[in-house]
Amino acid sequence: MQALTSETPDSRLQRVFSKVPEITIFFWVIKVLCTTIGETAADFLNVNLNLGLSVTSLIMGVLFVIALVIQFKTKKYTPVVYWLTVMLISVFGTLVTDNLSDNLHVPLEYSTIFFTIILALTFGIWYAIEKTLSIHSIFTKRREAFYWFAILFTFALGTAAGDLMAESLGLGYATTGLIIAGLIAVFAIGWRTGLNAILSFWFIYILTRPLGASIGDFLTQSHANGGLELGASTTSLIFVAGIIFSVSYLVLSRKDVVLDPIKEEHQEEAKSKNAFIQLAIVVVLLLTASIGGYYWRHQQLQSVPTTSNTQTTSGTSAAPLGDLSTFTSLGQQTLTAVNSGDWATANSRVNDLEYAWDNGEARLKPMNPAAWSHIDGTLDKVFREVRAVHPNQQTAATALQTLLTTLSNP
C-alpha cells in the first residue's frame, strides 16, 4: 500500500499531470449518478429499443473502448472525457455480469467470487509492479491501464454482489441499499479516523455501484412497490442533468484537479503505516460477515414453506416452482391491457410483474433452477416487447401468450 516507486526523481518530474481527479464530494456524487444513469441507459437499449442483451453489450463495449482510447490520449485529467469513460465503463461492467447471469446462466454466487478474485489479482499485480495503489500516482500509461482495469472489475463485482443480495437472497433493493450505505458510512468514518486512505477509497468505490442501483430502483419503482414512481425516463433526465451540472462546475472551478501528484503521493506514503495489517483485518471481517450472512439468509429462505408439494386445481402435481398464480394473474392483466391498446396500464402491470418476479427469485430459483431460468428468459422477451418505444400489439400479445403457457408448464 505504500506509495513507493522505482522511478528516478528526474524521470518522474517530467510527468506531473494526474490523469484522474482529486477525491472530493463531487467525485462521489458524480460516481453514483454515472452508475445509475449507466444502468438505465443499458436498460433503454436492451428493453425499450428491444436490442437485446448481446447487441446492447456490443454497442456499449465499442463506445467504452472509444472513450477509453480518447482518455489515454489526453495528457492530463479532463473532466468531460474522464467522467464519460466512467459512465460507459459502469454500463459495460454491469453488462459483463448480466451476460454471465442471463446468457450463460452463471449463478451470482460464482460471479461474485470470480470478480473478487480477479480484482484482488489486479490490485496484487498493480502493487507488485508499481509499489502503490494510490490514485494520486496515475501519471504514467501503465498505471493508468491498471487503474481502468480495476475500475472495470469493481463495477462487475459491485453488480454481482448487489444483485446477489437484492435478488438471489431476496433482500430487495431497498434493504440492500441500506446495508450498502451503512458499509460506506463505516469506511468513510474509518477514512477520517485513521483507516488507510487507499484501502478506504477502493472499498467505497466498489460499494457505490450497488448503492447507485438501489437508488435508481427506488426512484423508478411504483408507489405500490415502495418507490417514487418517477419512471426510467424521468430518472435518467434528472441524473443526466445532475452529471452535466456537476462536471460543468468542475471544468470551470478546477476544484478536483490534482496540482502536484508527486507531492500528494509522498504525503500518502507517510500515512501508509500498517496498511497491510489494516487490509487483513478488513478482509477477514468482511469475509466473515458476508459468508455468515449468506448462509444465515440461505437457511432462512429454505425454512419458508412453499406450495411445491400441493395439488393444482386440476388435481395433478403442482409445477416444479410451486404456486405461480400471482405471476399468471399479472401476465393475464398485462395481456388484457395490450389487447385493448391500453399501453399505460400494460406498462404498469408489467412493472408489477417484474417486481414480483425479482422478489420471488430467492424462493423460486432454488426449487428448480432450469425451470426458473426458462421462465426468466420468457419474461425478458415480454419486458422488451411491452416497454418498447414503439410497441407492436401483435408481437407483445404473442410474447405474453407464450409466458402464460410457460407459467402453466415450466
Steps between C-alpha positions, in 0.01 A plus 500: 500500500796733540539752221858408402630474147815386327503799263770761542403850618608655170284267292201554727522878490433487128153352563330730746146496362256262664260318268228461766318748728555586863261328739238758597129482578439566131696185412265280699183680388588467132613140550160400640318700230706332226430159650125554500474666160725234355263227609190680373673566166578130462138412583377753243707340225433143609129531579346819362681484166468118510864449400554213741784446744761382246456792258487749790824354636667533160391863456601606849826308473595688183405836652699420814812408300475823298466708817789315664726561199421873517564495876843343448586756233435795731809642669330579829171466684215631284165488689272444198711217355569338836138492620368388162742207523382422854136503393566269205719264701223482762259383230747255348604357837134449589431331166792260553331366812154505339626291208651245736170478691243522220674352196738250661288436812799537734371527860559837661689327781759381247515839326558676832781263597655516152510880480625524858797280407562685171491840674733377776744370236482834316587688818772248586673525161457879497667532840773246421605700194431858607531476883189713539123487450453871557284683248729801553767301320315470168740693277645221283330290233568175682350624825202637312445157339499334842261768624241440228524122530428538871209735430347253253518212747360711786186561292470132405550394864264768631232384258539133590510559877211748492277274288592204720376687807195665345374215280652160576484553877167681472600808702363741239672815378379717789647276771812439293541876454477559875759230573737638236452858624584382851821335380599812308442709814724264700784530247452877472524541877800268504664708228462810716625330815813322382400216265734491200375743235578274202327204664196711590475651152491172311250332731267800480542508121380140474206564734371807315398282204225302682408822684436675168288206380294511818441874463393455140263217593347709780439794267350297215287244686128562545350634824342161560844341491653759734653733239446859390368394156698760307556258215823413323482793256440768765765349727749492213434864411546609862824310534636617164426859604681435828804362319511789251469760777764337721753441222448853365568639845820298525614611154461866603617478861778239459434399859577135429831551318797333669755784488805304615449122470856416609468707817161348582641153436777565753247632752297182458816295542559658841150396612524141373634339815337169596311498169537124451389425855192719450429327168519156660265601782247657263505201261452251786211701645328540162543134407369387838198730478432417133529122528315492832225728368466298180453168678269653759278647227520180296381294795228755568371469143504122515289508815223693323218258414422464131209359307714282276346183638139613492245404238388721217134565428504224242607251765845432355833579661594866505757650268868464606495860627184461704221757493556748214147642504619852593717520189229342284247758622733793429587355160132463412427857612787623282370302203149644545643853502711429190204356309296812579787731401536639854880522509511710820323224693706234321824668610372537855402133523824380342694711753307326777575167337873572487503617862315187617727272298820661631374477857404136449836394355655408835211265575432360153839453337640243749190283445582443133774720345433375145127575516567838659752594228255394228226726637751779562604498134136505392437798730793692348330472160174633651678796660666594171179477298270686743751773590621563146504862387264403218331179624336261259168369629522164326858412604437621857185287524687199359778541757243517781314195371829311496567613856160381621553163332845473657367590845242223474770247407853619588 
